[in-house]
Amino acid sequence: MTAYAMGIDFGSTTAKVVILDQDGAVVASAISQKGAVSDEGVRVALEEALGQAGIGQGAIGRVVSTGY
């Protein structure tokens, strides 16, 4: 099983998510604009990126986050 890494940037108005494979290649990314400091924005971006990558949350081995 491939372990993926995920990066999340939770900004003041925009949430950004990127998923990398074990070689560091980008396999998915998503941006969601849901207004001021919205948890919904992170959820939407996360679901979109996981869908693009064709994986579930269980395939993510590492998560790094930053932001507002």
C-alpha positions in Angstrom: 0.0 0.0 0.0 1.3 3.5 -0.9 1.5 6.0 1.9 0.5 9.4 0.8 1.3 12.8 2.4 -1.1 15.6 2.6 -0.6 19.3 3.1 -3.3 21.6 4.2 -3.2 25.4 4.3 -6.2 26.9 6.2 -6.3 30.5 5.2 -8.5 33.3 6.4 -10.9 32.9 3.4 -9.4 29.9 1.4 -8.5 26.3 2.2 -5.9 24.6 0.1 -5.1 20.8 0.1 -2.4 18.9 -1.8 -1.7 15.2 -1.8 1.7 13.7 -2.7 2.7 10.2 -3.4 5.6 8.4 -1.9 8.0 9.9 -4.5 6.8 13.4 -3.8 4.8 13.8 -6.9 1.5 15.8 -6.7 -1.4 13.4 -7.2 -4.2 15.8 -6.3 -4.9 19.4 -5.2 -7.9 21.5 -4.3 -8.8 25.0 -3.3 -12.1 26.0 -1.6 -13.3 29.5 -0.9 -15.9 29.4 1.8 -15.6 32.8 3.5 -13.9 33.9 6.7 -12.3 31.1 8.7 -14.6 28.3 7.6 -14.1 24.7 8.6 -16.4 23.9 5.7 -13.8 25.1 3.3 -11.2 22.6 4.6 -13.8 19.8 4.5 -14.7 20.6 0.9 -11.1 20.9 -0.3 -10.1 17.7 1.5 -13.0 15.7 0.0 -12.2 17.0 -3.5 -8.5 16.2 -3.3 -9.1 12.7 -1.9 -11.6 12.1 -4.8 -9.1 13.3 -7.4 -6.5 11.0 -6.0 -9.0 8.1 -5.8 -8.1 7.3 -2.2 -9.7 7.4 1.2 -8.4 9.1 4.4 -6.9 5.9 5.5 -4.3 6.0 2.7 -2.9 9.2 4.1 0.2 8.5 6.2 1.3 12.0 7.1 -0.4 15.4 7.3 1.2 18.8 7.6 -0.9 21.9 8.1 -0.5 25.5 8.4 -2.6 28.6 8.2 -4.7 31.2 9.8 
